[in-house]
Amino acid sequence: MNATELTELKQRFPLVAELIALRETRWLNPKSSSLAVGLPYVGLTAEDVKDAHARLARFAPYLEKAFPETAPTHGIIESELIPIPAMQRRLEQEYGQPIAGTLLLKKDSHLPISGSIKARGGIYEVLAHAEKLAIEAGLLSVSDDYSRLLLPEAQRFFSQYSIAVGSTGNLGMSIGIISARLGFRVTVHMSADAREWKKAKLRSHGVEVIEYTEDYGVAVEQGRIAAGRDPSCFFIDDENSRNLFLGYAVAGERLKAQFSDQGRVVDADHPLYVYLPCGVGGGPGGVAFGLKLAFGDHVHCFFAEPTHSPCMLLGVYTGLHDGISVQKLGIDNITAADGLAVGRASGFVGRAMEHLLDGFYTLDDQTLYDMLGWLAQEEHLFLEPSALAGMAGPQRTGALLAPEKICQATHLVWATGGGMVPEAEMAQYLAKGR
Ligand SMILES: *Cc1c(COP(=O)(O)O)cnc(C)c1O
């Protein structure tokens, strides 16, 4: 982008200057519409999500045996929904601003197998691929007990195939662990942001890890090229995959069941506000899609990004989607929120979801570290920096709530990762909070 183009862009889109200045900012989406209006843009339906639910149910007997940590939920990979009242008081004190309503946390940070939101989409996509291969080869039928995929003959079958993915860390962890367990050969292309312990853990599972000194976009591109040279290789495309998106979307109905079990009401008088950390967009996009299908117009979704990586805000706000990167504006895409260190948003998710999202905001790394420390002190919950991005949501968007409904609102912070961070690494995070 040359200087004239940049000046023009700033004139048409005043918020671009805020993004370039790396200021924490908020943007309410004027295209936000009802579910009826927004749904056709997604190109996927409730039927597709139902199909994903059914596929995960078929795999549950396999997962329960292959990953004993999923036994308590009988092979269903799901996280807890909990209130965090002490954190709510702490946020009110620190920011000198009340949070009307109830503050809840969705603990995807503690999902089994890989300890992040990627245990939804990433694992789902590998399972869908494995199922397709095995059925086509006559090794499996949908009425079988899928735990037969643990048999040596199934493992031998999958070992003829390989899987590749580019990642900032957590997607690679999810895909690497499940692929290796099924018997696939798997290669993870890791961006420079990826934490050392994630790479070490993957290697201990027999995953090939290729490291890059560049960012996520480059790791994905190199992964795509390498996979293209090998006809037996399936490349998991985090920037465009519908299957990843559907794996995340399953969260909507599951959350609705948890609300109902806890006696929590969501309706016109009891709106639900959900704050989702956003990297390339598949995770929060898929979850938001599922939430919209489950709760309709009573749920309001906001995406949160680091000030150094506001790719989705930039893409949706300017309408340029994946046609622009933050680097084009001179923003460096360097952040402690490694799970969100993405410079160019998914073109699919932005276009699919732009009519169903209420807004976007950015936060700087220090804010993430501060909230990480407060949550540890108040609730004894330990998350990675990326996973705190949603925590600023209630106060960032508070003024938007209809005054008569404000006390009955539920604010749900989607905690996206951190459950497997080693203690020494966590101590370093905690030391950075104020
Ligand atoms: C990947 C990730 C996200 C965001 O998901 P995207 O699909 O990249 O938008 C959020 N938090 C954590 C911890 C992640 O690993």
The ligand as a MOL file (V3000), in Angstrom:
LIG
                    3D

  0  0  0     0  0            999 V3000
M  V30 BEGIN CTAB
M  V30 COUNTS 15 15 0 0 0
M  V30 BEGIN ATOM
M  V30 1 C -6.6180 -19.9620 18.0520 0
M  V30 2 C -6.9670 -19.2890 19.2900 0
M  V30 3 C -7.9480 -18.2930 19.3460 0
M  V30 4 C -8.6690 -17.7570 18.1440 0
M  V30 5 O -9.1020 -18.6760 17.1860 0
M  V30 6 P -8.9900 -18.2960 15.6350 0
M  V30 7 O -9.6610 -19.4280 14.9650 0
M  V30 8 O -7.5380 -18.2170 15.3050 0
M  V30 9 O -9.6610 -16.9940 15.4750 0
M  V30 10 C -8.2140 -17.7200 20.5540 0
M  V30 11 N -7.5600 -18.0920 21.6650 0
M  V30 12 C -6.6250 -19.0530 21.6650 0
M  V30 13 C -5.9410 -19.4130 22.9460 0
M  V30 14 C -6.2900 -19.6840 20.4750 0
M  V30 15 O -5.3500 -20.6240 20.4790 0
M  V30 END ATOM
M  V30 BEGIN BOND
M  V30 1 1 1 2
M  V30 2 1 2 3
M  V30 3 2 2 14
M  V30 4 1 3 4
M  V30 5 2 3 10
M  V30 6 1 4 5
M  V30 7 1 5 6
M  V30 8 2 6 7
M  V30 9 1 6 8
M  V30 10 1 6 9
M  V30 11 1 10 11
M  V30 12 2 11 12
M  V30 13 1 12 13
M  V30 14 1 12 14
M  V30 15 1 14 15
M  V30 END BOND
M  V30 END CTAB
M  END
